[in-house]
Amino acid sequence: MKKLLIGLLLVSFMVSAEPEKKEVGRYKIEVTTYVSKKGNVYVLETIFDTKWGTSVSVRTPNDELKPLDYELSIKLNDTNGKIQYLLKRDWERELGEKYIDDVVNFQHELLPYVYYGVDYVNKESKDINYTTYNIGSTIGWFKAGASFKDIDGEISPLLNLAISKKLKQKDLEYNVGISVKSNIVDYNIVNVKSEIKKWLTEKLNVYGIYKHEYYNEKEDFQFKVGLGVKL
């Protein structure tokens, strides 16, 4: 939970800039230094556009007797329009063990301000697995509704609240998102993502990305800093 609170603090100052309305480059190349929750550091190189992405990373394991850890990712996503989606799969080896992580998010705006969708997460590497069916209303950057999940053999409703905002101020860009699904008692799914990007030139930027998923007592944490080039 400490890392989750840190992420919320990173988000707290991103409230005064004007919304960004122009897409900043469709294609970019990134060279990223990645710090995992176990303290490993390695270089990640990615080439992707706004809808399609791939990445490959390799790092030395904590156990010298084990083969190199690696992660291969592919994704397809679109966060604009009435139909929004994310399809992502990771193939990973950590300390000699192989895992496959899948994430699927789908949302359709059925009527103005009214949406339905589904979230499917199966992260073998973190032992996180759930599916929720969602319905609610979106007004600007705020989303409120209900999610339904099978808990102990029964379909149970969860309160679903989320905020998502893209902001720009001069040469700085902010992208922040927080979502909470909870029954207010003992079942909680929290996702936090914040990104800060500073443009050094028209095509060159440095950025930091913080991601944290909290699923009851299980967590998935990532922090990245890197260099991006718009082509």
C-alpha positions in Angstrom: 0.0 0.0 0.0 3.0 2.4 0.5 3.7 2.3 -3.2 0.1 2.9 -4.0 0.1 6.0 -1.8 3.3 7.3 -3.5 1.5 7.0 -6.8 -1.5 9.0 -5.5 0.9 11.7 -4.3 2.5 11.9 -7.7 -0.9 12.4 -9.2 -2.0 15.1 -6.7 -0.2 18.1 -8.3 -1.5 17.5 -11.9 -4.6 19.6 -11.6 -3.9 23.1 -13.0 -3.0 22.6 -16.7 -5.2 23.0 -19.7 -6.4 19.9 -21.6 -4.3 18.7 -24.6 -6.3 18.4 -27.7 -3.7 17.6 -30.3 -2.2 14.2 -30.8 1.6 14.3 -30.3 3.1 12.1 -33.0 1.8 8.8 -34.1 5.1 6.9 -34.1 7.9 7.0 -31.6 11.0 5.1 -30.4 11.8 4.7 -26.7 14.9 3.7 -24.8 13.8 3.1 -21.2 15.6 2.3 -17.9 13.2 0.1 -16.0 13.3 -0.4 -12.2 11.3 -3.4 -11.0 10.0 -3.8 -7.4 12.8 -6.2 -6.7 15.4 -3.6 -7.6 16.5 -5.0 -11.0 17.6 -2.5 -13.6 17.7 -3.1 -17.3 17.2 -1.4 -20.7 14.0 -1.7 -22.5 13.7 -0.7 -26.2 10.3 -0.3 -27.8 9.0 0.8 -31.2 5.2 1.4 -31.4 2.5 3.7 -32.6 -0.6 4.9 -30.9 -2.6 1.7 -31.5 0.0 -1.1 -31.9 2.9 -1.8 -29.7 5.7 -4.3 -29.0 8.5 -4.4 -26.5 11.4 -6.7 -25.6 13.4 -6.6 -22.4 16.2 -8.6 -20.8 17.7 -8.4 -17.3 20.1 -10.3 -15.1 18.2 -12.4 -12.4 18.7 -12.1 -8.7 19.9 -15.7 -8.7 23.2 -16.0 -10.7 22.5 -19.7 -11.3 19.3 -18.9 -13.2 19.1 -18.0 -16.9 18.5 -14.4 -17.9 15.0 -13.0 -17.2 13.1 -11.6 -20.2 9.8 -10.1 -21.1 8.2 -9.9 -24.6 5.0 -7.8 -24.9 2.6 -7.0 -27.6 -0.4 -4.8 -27.4 -3.2 -3.3 -29.4 -5.1 -0.3 -28.0 -7.3 2.7 -28.8 -8.5 5.1 -26.1 -10.4 7.5 -28.4 -14.0 7.2 -29.8 -17.1 5.4 -28.7 -15.3 2.0 -28.8 -12.2 1.9 -26.7 -10.0 -1.2 -26.1 -6.7 -2.6 -24.9 -5.4 -6.1 -25.8 -2.1 -6.9 -24.2 -0.1 -10.1 -23.7 3.3 -10.5 -22.0 5.6 -13.6 -22.2 7.9 -13.5 -19.2 10.7 -15.6 -17.6 11.7 -14.8 -14.1 14.1 -16.9 -12.0 13.7 -19.7 -14.6 9.9 -19.8 -14.4 7.9 -18.9 -17.4 4.6 -16.9 -17.2 2.0 -15.5 -19.6 0.1 -12.3 -18.6 -3.0 -11.2 -20.4 -5.0 -8.0 -20.1 -8.2 -7.2 -22.0 -10.2 -4.0 -21.5 -13.2 -3.1 -23.7 -15.7 -0.2 -23.4 -18.5 0.8 -25.7 -20.4 4.1 -25.4 -23.9 2.8 -26.1 -25.6 6.2 -25.6 -24.2 9.6 -24.9 -22.5 9.4 -21.5 -23.6 5.8 -21.0 -21.2 2.9 -21.4 -20.8 -0.9 -20.9 -17.7 -3.0 -21.0 -15.6 -5.8 -19.6 -12.2 -6.0 -17.9 -10.2 -9.3 -18.0 -6.9 -9.7 -16.2 -4.9 -12.9 -15.9 -1.3 -12.2 -14.6 0.3 -15.5 -13.9 3.5 -13.7 -12.8 1.7 -11.9 -10.0 -1.1 -14.5 -9.3 -3.8 -11.9 -10.2 -6.8 -13.2 -12.1 -10.3 -11.6 -12.4 -13.0 -10.6 -14.8 -15.5 -7.7 -14.2 -18.5 -6.7 -16.3 -19.1 -2.9 -16.2 -21.8 -0.4 -16.8 -22.0 3.2 -15.9 -21.8 6.9 -17.0 -18.9 9.0 -18.2 -18.9 12.7 -18.0 -15.6 14.3 -19.2 -12.8 12.9 -17.1 -15.1 11.3 -14.5 -16.6 7.8 -14.6 -19.1 6.3 -12.2 -21.0 3.0 -12.3 -21.2 -0.6 -11.2 -19.1 -3.7 -11.9 -20.2 -7.3 -11.5 -17.8 -10.1 -10.5 -18.1 -13.7 -9.5 -17.0 -13.8 -5.8 -17.2 -17.1 -4.0 -19.7 -18.5 -6.6 -22.0 -15.5 -6.5 -22.3 -12.6 -8.8 -21.6 -9.6 -6.6 -21.9 -5.8 -7.5 -18.9 -3.5 -7.0 -18.9 0.3 -6.9 -16.9 1.5 -9.9 -15.3 5.0 -9.8 -12.6 6.3 -12.1 -10.9 9.5 -13.3 -8.8 9.9 -16.4 -7.2 13.2 -17.5 -4.8 14.4 -20.1 -3.2 17.8 -19.5 -0.6 20.0 -21.2 1.2 23.0 -20.0 3.8 24.5 -22.3 6.5 21.8 -22.8 5.0 19.5 -20.1 2.4 16.8 -20.6 0.5 14.9 -17.9 -1.5 11.7 -18.2 -3.2 10.4 -15.1 -5.7 7.7 -14.4 -7.2 6.2 -11.2 -9.8 3.5 -11.0 -11.4 1.8 -8.0 -13.7 -1.2 -7.9 -14.9 -2.1 -4.4 -17.7 -3.6 -2.4 -16.6 -1.2 0.4 -15.9 -4.1 2.8 -13.3 -6.6 1.8 -12.9 -6.7 -1.9 -10.9 -4.0 -3.7 -9.3 -3.5 -7.1 -7.3 -0.3 -7.5 -5.4 0.8 -10.6 -3.2 3.9 -10.6 -1.3 5.2 -13.6 0.5 8.5 -14.0 2.9 9.7 -16.7 4.9 12.9 -16.9 6.6 13.9 -20.1 8.8 16.9 -20.8 9.6 17.9 -24.4 13.3 18.9 -24.7 12.8 19.7 -28.4 10.0 19.4 -30.9 10.7 15.7 -31.3 12.7 14.7 -28.2 11.3 14.1 -24.7 12.1 12.5 -21.4 9.3 10.9 -19.4 8.5 9.0 -16.2 5.7 6.4 -15.9 4.2 5.0 -12.7 1.8 2.0 -12.7 0.3 0.2 -9.7 -2.4 -2.4 -9.6 -3.7 -3.4 -6.2 -5.9 -6.5 -6.0 -6.8 -7.2 -2.5 -3.5 -8.3 -0.9 -1.7 -8.7 -4.2 0.2 -6.0 -6.0 1.8 -5.3 -9.4 4.1 -2.2 -9.4 6.2 -0.6 -12.2 8.2 2.6 -12.5 9.9 3.6 -15.7 12.0 6.6 -16.8 13.1 7.0 -20.4 13.8 9.0 -23.6 11.2 9.3 -26.4 11.6 10.4 -30.0 8.7 11.4 -32.2 9.1 10.4 -35.9 
